[in-house]
Amino acid sequence: MSPSRAVVVRSLAIVAAFLYLAATAMLMMAVEPLGLAYVWAARLLAVFGATFAAMTLMPHGRARSWLKLQLAKHLFRHRYDYRGEWLRFTHRLGDVRPGEELAVRIEQAVAGITASPAARLLVPGASGRLEPAGAGEWPDGASGGASSDFARMIGRAPRILDGAALRAPAASAAATAEERALSPAWLIADATIWAGIPLVHGERLVGLVLLGCPPADRRLDWEDYDVLAVAGRQAASHLAEAQGQDALSEARRFHEFNRRFAFIVHDVKNLASQLGLVARNAERHADNPDFRADMVATLKDSVARLDGLLQRLSPQAVRADAPHPAAPMAVLESIAERRRAQHPIRVAGRADVHALFDPARLEMALGHLVQNAIEASGPDEPVWLSVERRGLDVEVAVLDRGRGMAADFVRHGLFVPFESTKPGGFGIGAFEARALIAGMGGRLEVESREGEGTRFAIIMPIADASADRLSA
């Protein structure tokens, strides 16, 4: 049999308790033959005396740690219960508590192995210096950090730093000359620092944990080096994963901003094209009062749309509304009214049909499709907008008789960003339009033939059937 440490320690505690009770009972029996007048008082005094003696002799703090050290040294082959320590260590690393930082979990997990009363995590900063992580205050000098040269040294050849060796005279110290030369002055001078554990992930230093001296005064040995080195590797994996998640989150934010910026640049290009067409038409129709009124309305709408585009760049941009029942014809008529000075647009279909959509997103998607249709059509060739019911869906179509697109481009390039058949085109309009429509629960279909024209169809659920769809 090979009893565990817990069984041995608890067994010794039980034996000590029985010995204490036996000693107390013997003391009470020894009082009775004395023939005292108040035997019960003597017995009570004996019980209180034994209790006080137990409380006085019970090991606390440093004495308990020393006792555990002696038991581990003389009763077991190894000082550490590796299985128990590893279970506690990994559990503490993964025990995510509300509002608790990973730095605190790492500090407590590593300190728990050696029963150190304090620990401090230092991580590399932007300049390469080691800086304190979290909100801890030990040791005092750690707020000054450690130089980048010190960080590179322990990252290049990671080994457990021995605080006592750094403070010992150079002639008898186990620390190398490089360690003594590059270690910060506060680390060498602070007698409460017992060890430093480098956290190395792959070949990259991600942190350094400083441990306070254990209650039982002792020097680091080979077993401490092995256990703390393995614990440092495991803690480094958690820290590197957290740092990777932070970097990924930041990259996603930049990606979202770049994606939003690309859409806005495309929209600005469309506005520039619209204003260019208005300017060219003004040369022919400047004397027409109706055209001048439409041109002023177009300019006002362009300014409003530019303001909206600038607002979309803000991180606090207003989110789109949820799809709700509305009439698509109203959106089509609004677009045709604004584009009248730019290009002839015809609207047809049913005004009494209601679909489930967000008018702002539908207007934005149609704006891309109408602009593409205008650019593909001749100056006097109208673009057609229509609304029809298709079973349990509503179809909003954009039709032009322009140059059309090849079937291969429709299949493989139309909805790919930065792929375009137009000179100077960004290839983003159709991609953004499909994304906007999909966000409302709809879909975008396209039919095109070279030399004959293109027809885009936006398919959205009809408002009257939306409840039936949700219950189906």
Secondary structure as UniProt FT lines:
FT   HELIX           5..31
FT   HELIX           32..34
FT   HELIX           39..57
FT   HELIX           62..75
FT   HELIX           82..94
FT   TURN            98..99
FT   HELIX           102..114
FT   STRAND          119..124
FT   TURN            126..127
FT   STRAND          130..132
FT   TURN            134..135
FT   HELIX           140..144
FT   HELIX           148..156
FT   STRAND          161..162
FT   HELIX           163..167
FT   TURN            170..172
FT   HELIX           177..182
FT   HELIX           185..189
FT   TURN            191..192
FT   STRAND          193..201
FT   TURN            202..203
FT   STRAND          204..212
FT   HELIX           222..285
FT   TURN            286..287
FT   HELIX           289..312
FT   TURN            315..316
FT   STRAND          324..326
FT   HELIX           328..339
FT   TURN            340..342
FT   STRAND          345..349
FT   STRAND          355..357
FT   HELIX           359..376
FT   TURN            379..380
FT   STRAND          383..390
FT   TURN            391..392
FT   STRAND          393..400
FT   HELIX           407..412
FT   TURN            413..415
FT   TURN            417..418
FT   TURN            423..424
FT   HELIX           429..439
FT   TURN            440..441
FT   STRAND          443..449
FT   TURN            450..452
FT   STRAND          453..462
FT   HELIX           463..465
FT   HELIX           466..471
//
